[in-house]
Amino acid sequence: MKATVKWADGAMFVGESGSGHTVVMDGPEDLGGRNLAARPMEMLLLGAGGCSIYDVLTMLKKSRQQVVDCRVELNADRADAVPAVFTRIDMHFIVVGVGLKENHVKRAVQLSAEKYCSASIMLGAAGVEITHSYEMVEFAPAI
């Protein structure tokens, strides 16, 4: 896997992935940025969430669960000292569907946490305390 990050201006950077996609990152105004894009550490948190939700949805689809919507809410704490690494990340999945089976949702979240999500497993190995929780919401179409 390859990527390039290029300085644009102030504390703004443009990253390009090996697959050719670009993303802008920026810092806060007090650190020379203009607050026009996500911070690099926010990107890291989003990446962990994206990796994990991808796993959960893939497993739920394979188990023929009728998922209508899914999101993962991430709350992270960082160290007060430099380096301001993540010390804790809470991942809370909200799965909306029709007739969801709890054992399938629970297992998908567990397997992502323990086996499949490279990003969160890597962060956990680096000492970040990561918790996973979920809730299921029965889909009720609007009438």
N, C-alpha and C positions, 0 to 999 in steps of 0.2 A: 504494500500500500504506500502511495506517495501523495504528497500535498505540498503546496507552496503558499507561503504567507508573505505578502508584500506590503510594505509601509506605504500608506496613501498620504496622510497628513496628520500632524499633531499626534494624537493617540489612536488614529484610525488605521485599520489594516484590512486588506482584502485577501481572503484565503481562497485558494482554488484546489479542489480535490483532484485526485488522480482520475476520476471519472468525468472531470470537466465542469463541475458545478462550482459556483462562487458564493461566498458569504462575506458580509461586511461585519467587522467587529469594531467597536469604539469604546473609549473610556469616558469617565465622568469629566465634567468641565474642570473640576479642581485638580485633575491630573493631566490636563492638556487636551482632553477630548472635547467633543461637542455633543455627546450623549445622543448620537444618531443611530446607534445599533447596539446589539447585545454585547456584553463584556465577554472576554475569553473564558472566564470561569463559569459564566452563565451558559456558554456554549458547551462546556464540559458537562454541566448538569443536564442540559437538554439532550446531549448525546447519550448519556446514561439512561434517561427516561425514554428516548426514542428506541434505543436498543432493547430495553426491557418490554415496552409495550408491543413492539414488533413480535417478540417471542410469545407473549401472552395471546395476542390475536391469532397468530399462526397456529398455536396449539388448540385454541378454542374452535377455530375453523376445522381443524383436522378431527376434532371430537364432535363435529356436526352441531355445535351450539349456534343458535340463531342470535348473533350479536348485531345490534342496531347501532350502538355507539360505544365508544370506550375512550377513557382518558386516564392519564396518570398525573396526579398532583404531587409535586416534589417540594419538599421543604428541607433546606440544608443549613447547617451551621458551619462556620469557618473559625479557625484559630484566630485569636486576637493579635498574635505576633506574626512577624514575617518568618517563614513563608506562611501566608494565610490560607493554608490547605483546608479542604473539607475535613471536618471531624465527625460529622453525622449527616446522613441523608435518609429522610423518610419518604418512601414511595407508597402512595395510596392510589390503588386502581379503582375506578368506578366503571363497572361493566353494565351496560344497558342492553337488555335482550328479551326475547320471548321464550319462556319456559327454561331459563338457564338452570343448569344443575350445579349446585354449589361444589360438589366434589371435583367437577371439571375446572371450575374457576380457581378453586384453591390449589389444585395440582398445577395448573398453568403458571400461576404466580410463583409457586414454590420451585418449579423446574427452571423458570427464568432466573430466579434468585440463586439457585444452587448449581445449575449446570450450563445454561445456555447464554445468559447475558454477559458477554465478554467485558463490556464496559463496567458494569457494577461489580462483577467478580474481581476485576483488576483493581478497582478502587477499594474494595473490601480487603484485598490482599495487602494493600498499602496502608491499612490501619483505619480506614473510614468505617464507622459503625453504620450499617445500612439495615433499615427495617422495611418490611413489606407488609402491606395490609390491603384489603379489598372490600368492596361492597357491591352488591348486585341490586339492580333496579329493574323491575319488570316494566317492559315497554307498554305504554298505553297510547294508542294512536288517538290523535285529536279528532273529535267528531264535528 
